[in-house]
Each structure stands twice: as C-alpha cells, then as structure tokens.
Amino acid sequence: MPALAANALSLLFTAVANTVANRRFPFGVRGPAGLRRHHAQGLIVFGAALAPTLAESRALVRQDRIHYFIGGGGFAGQAGGSSASR
C-alpha cells in the first residue's frame, strides 16, 4: 500500500475510533441513537482539519520548499520519504 494511502487510512480509522470513544466516555452515549449523525459530524471535523494541512503541504511542494517522492514504500531503508533526510 502506498504511504499516502496508508496514512489516509490510518487517519480515517483514528477519526472513527475517536468518535466511538467520545460517545462512550465523556458523554456516556451507547447504542445506535445518533450513531450516524455523530460519525458524520466527526468526519466533517476530520475533513475540516485535514484540508488545510494538505493544502499547505501542496503549496510548500509547489514553492520547492519541501521535496517528497514516492518510492518503494519508505519502510525499513527502502526508498521513499523526504529528500531532505538524505
């Protein structure tokens, strides 16, 4: 799986798990009442927080201030990641 897809998937999983935890622990909500609405609200907040981060990253790449390339997975010494670390 490419690094970008793996990162997006892990962030999505974290957002869903966070919504489950917030329903149960601070608010004491259990069961299906409001489940879809709560998850939709959580994903909206997730997207609202993620969009500016992605936009800023794209802008920095366009300005040639950071350099990223997608290589062989970027794990355990394989190619991938930031050229600044080389």
SULBEL-V6163 format. One record per residue. SS is DSSP state (hx for helix, st for strand, lp for the rest). OMEGA is omega in whole degrees, 0 to 359 (999 if undefined). Layout:
BEGIN
SS,OMEGA
SS,OMEGA
END
This chain:
BEGIN
lp,178
lp,183
hx,181
hx,179
hx,179
hx,178
hx,179
hx,179
hx,180
hx,177
hx,177
hx,178
hx,180
hx,179
hx,179
hx,179
hx,178
hx,178
hx,178
hx,181
hx,180
hx,176
hx,188
hx,191
lp,183
lp,187
lp,177
lp,181
lp,177
lp,179
lp,188
lp,183
lp,177
lp,185
hx,181
hx,180
hx,180
hx,179
hx,177
hx,178
hx,178
hx,179
hx,175
hx,178
hx,177
hx,179
hx,179
hx,178
hx,183
hx,184
hx,179
hx,179
hx,178
hx,179
hx,179
hx,178
hx,178
hx,180
hx,179
hx,177
hx,179
hx,180
lp,180
lp,178
lp,171
lp,184
lp,177
st,173
st,178
lp,183
lp,185
lp,176
lp,176
lp,182
lp,175
lp,175
lp,178
lp,179
lp,179
lp,178
st,184
st,177
hx,179
hx,181
hx,182
lp,999
END
